[in-house]
Amino acid sequence: MRKEILKRLTVILILTLALSSVISSFVLVKNMLRENIDFMTQAIGVVDYSLNEGQSLEEQVNRIHAFGMREDTRITVIDKNGTVLADSDMDNVEAMENHLERKEIREALETGSGSAARYSESLGKHLLYVAKISEDGTKVIRISVPYNNILEYMIVLLPLLTVGLAVALVIGAAMAARFSSHLAADEMKRQMEQMEKDRKIRQEFFSNASHELKTPITSIRGYAELLCQDFASDDATRKDFLNRILKETEHMTGLIDDILMISRLESKDAEVTLSKVQMKTVLREVLESLEPQAAACQVEISGECSDICLQASVQQMRELLSNLVSNGIKYNRPGGHVWTRIRKGTEAVYIEVEDDGVGIEPEDQARVFERFFRVDKGRSRKMGGTGLGLSIVKHIAAYYGGSVKLESEPGKGSCFQVEIPLSGINKVDNTAFSRYTNT
């Protein structure tokens, strides 16, 4: 039986690691392509901004290319009929063929922007083309750079993937041999299912975290490139770029802090400093800190709490209340209200945060506690949200063996109710969190 279990586990490990390696490589290459397209689109915007009417288009394109572009980058300007007006690599544009049927040009004329990757017979290499309609709508600006196709990237990554696969297989086989000597077949199956579940959770988390970090990083890179190339011609523009970089940096800091908070709550070895927490004091501090945000949104916030003293982490209680109240402010309307009520029963402490805001659709209510899930992505990002606030609330409640539930009606508001058992507060360990993660 042990040999059979070890054999099957090894086969599963090989297939899982091989598939994960291929998928990871493919996703990595696709992300690289998408980031290149985003950056080239920003560069086209800079070129469009730099072109002036009344001057030689060819001279301007050559000057921009020489000043701010790599040597292997090519700039082409095409009118809406497909005729090439200027090209940084060609002196005689009149001899160039019509570009109207080029994929990236057609897409730019139809949707505003387009891209294509293809082999250039004249240059003998693959190129990535990105095109965008100009701001005045009279022409299409295209940039092309050398580009290795997906197969070539995969070939480059193959040796690294092979080494990683071999190392993981050796470690996995050793662990499998050790575990198989102690576990029966049913227990092994359960362990494998749990490992696969944990792997998917981690993979989804890191994928979402990478996606959330990509937007501010791309923005910071774009503004930094513009500053380095002296495209900010006056102090006001430079200050605006620097303020935008600072804002994106603050968003990244908040996101990383929230990720670390969840990581600490999930860690079985996390050290939590417990003390006597006066909930009335914590609530007052939270409401005072959120008053500027509430005022900016024209939302009134208030709270009531009796004399409740808990043996808990003051930082965790502050995070729990802050995230719930801030959420009520963000998803509200001018003239709205957010009420916070905290009371202590015989067996538990009850925290209730209610608002009369926009409410949540029934199909979204079961997902609001998922990491990075946003009911209104545009509103949340505009307000500086990371999509992790309610997930942190659920993790904190679960840490003390508690729970959180939601009652909401679209157009009328929402009410979040947190219940923390006094038994969980008086005896904090990781049993509560284990019970939560297995549900």
Beta strands, then each sheet from edge to edge (+ up, - down):
strand 1: 74-79
strand 2: 84-87
strand 3: 113-120
strand 4: 125-133
strand 5: 139-146
strand 6: 275-278
strand 7: 300-305
strand 8: 309-312
strand 9: 337-344
strand 10: 348-355
strand 11: 403-409
strand 12: 413-421
sheet 1: 2+ 1- 5+ 4- 3+
sheet 2: 6+ 8-
sheet 3: 7+ 9+ 10- 12+ 11-
end
